[in-house]
Amino acid sequence: MALDAAARGLSVVLAEKRDLAFGTSRWSSKLVHGGLRYLASGQVGIAHESAVERGILIDRTAPHLVRAFPQVIPLHPSVSARDAALTRAGLLAGDLLRKAARTSAATLPRSRRISPAEVARHAPTVRVAGLRGGLMGWDGQLNDDARLVVALARTAAGLGARVLTRTEVTQATGAGAVLTDTLTGRAIDVSARIVINAAGVWAGELVPGLTLRPSRGTHLVVSQQAFGGLSCGLTVPVPGHFGRYVFALPAPDNRVYVGLTDEDAPGPVPDEPQAAESEIDFLLETINLALASGLTRQDILGTYSGLRPLLDTGTGTTADISRKHQVITAADGLITVVGGKLTTYRRMAQDALDAGVAGRGLACGPCRTTALPLVGAAGRAVLGAVPAPERLVRRYGTEAADVLAVGGPELNRPISGTTEVTPAELLFAVRHEGALDVADLLDRRTRIGLSAEARAAAVGAAESALAG
């Protein structure tokens, strides 16, 4: 929203209580998906919106951060012929969504049936007994969700937005807000013609009477070694729940994320949600249905959980609540946006800001974010020519060479044997990305902290970067 508003020529202040991407934004599956799941429940509008936004990200605004990504559903005996046929039909519908969103097959290939050998090539540890092949579809995958947030904030700042971290909003109305610097305690009154509450799962704390129903989504972090070099999203149907899956998703630093759950999370909202033991058991049991040798708790490097800011409808389970975002305008003009998904963040921002502009009758430029490249973005050919390792280009785009230039060879070697991240990346985060402490560096600008062992080995390097 800060980026959209700044791009329209408005004066903007963004207040983050803690760091960029401190909350739910860093706890996703890192997928930019075309909304296939929503077709199964008849939510064609949300599915189409997701496919359109996926195309914008992967082709125009963040091609350095999003790549085409194959997802494979192995067809074991537990997947009936009927369910396989329905799933294949769903993938074909997804192909139609891609075409309707004007994303080419060169960017996202068509779905297809694949052989048992091809399933095993993409997912070497899959159980081959009874395997009758698989179904492959394509979607988008983010290198890292927190890096997307940082790129958005930096792009907004480049257009004039004031991006303030460690700045809590203690009061908000449609005419302004009271901001408190959490480092000094100083309070600042800010008048504004539009105030948008985009506090996610905490949004209800600023708006009396707004009731959210947080839903916890948990992932396991596992070493790639346990999956033998997984190169696709291994997609395993949850028994008895057609259309619901557990995914194993390859990730940077030779990791795999296994997720995800959808659990009611009542009560006070924690700063950092924790996985329940039952969720860990569920994820292990489900993913193991497809593996020749099952994962155990000893294979888990860490876990992470995020809370979806769903509007309470008073009925059903959290899985039944629509992921369509809601823009709500209070009597005093304060605008709140809740719900939604990572993939459709840009459209959420546009709709909320459009509501504010219309409500206040402001004169400003049109929304430009459908074609506004984020910091580091460029065409595939340009990105392929950046003089830096591919790993860095996927994280920084055209700025990858700037990261290399931060220091000599000693700063461009991995911090430890448990991560590929270099001291140069930590220094770049301090100098250019607003990192203020060790947690900013290890838990958000990089994701080293998803493994406790890797985090412990990197603390010294983080402290050196902050000192230098």
Buried (B, 14 or more C-beta within 10 A) or exposed (E): BBBBBBBBEBEBBBBBBBBBBBBBBBBBBBBBBBBBBBBBEEBEEBBBBBBBBBBBBBBBBBBBBBBBBBBBBBBBEEBEEEBBEBBBEBBBBBBEBBEEBEBEEEBBBBBBBBEBEBBBBBBEBBBEEEBBBBBBBBBBBBBBBBBBBBBBBBBBBEBBBBBBBBBBBEEBBBBBBBBBBEEEEEEEEBEBBBBBBBBBBBBBBBBEEBEBBBBBBBBBBBBBEBBBBBBBBBBBBBEEEBBBBBBBBBBBBEBBBBBBBBBEBEEEBEEEBEBBEEBBEBBBBBBBBBBBEBBEEEBBBBBBBBBBBBBBEEEEEBBEBBBBBBBBBBEEBBBBBBBBBBBBBBBBBBBBBBBBBEBBEEEBEEBBBBEBBBBBBBEEEEBEEBEBBEBBBBBBBBBBEBBBBBBEEEBBEBBBEBBBBBBBBBBBBBEBBBBBBBBBBBBBBBBBBBBEEBBBBBBEBBBBBBEE
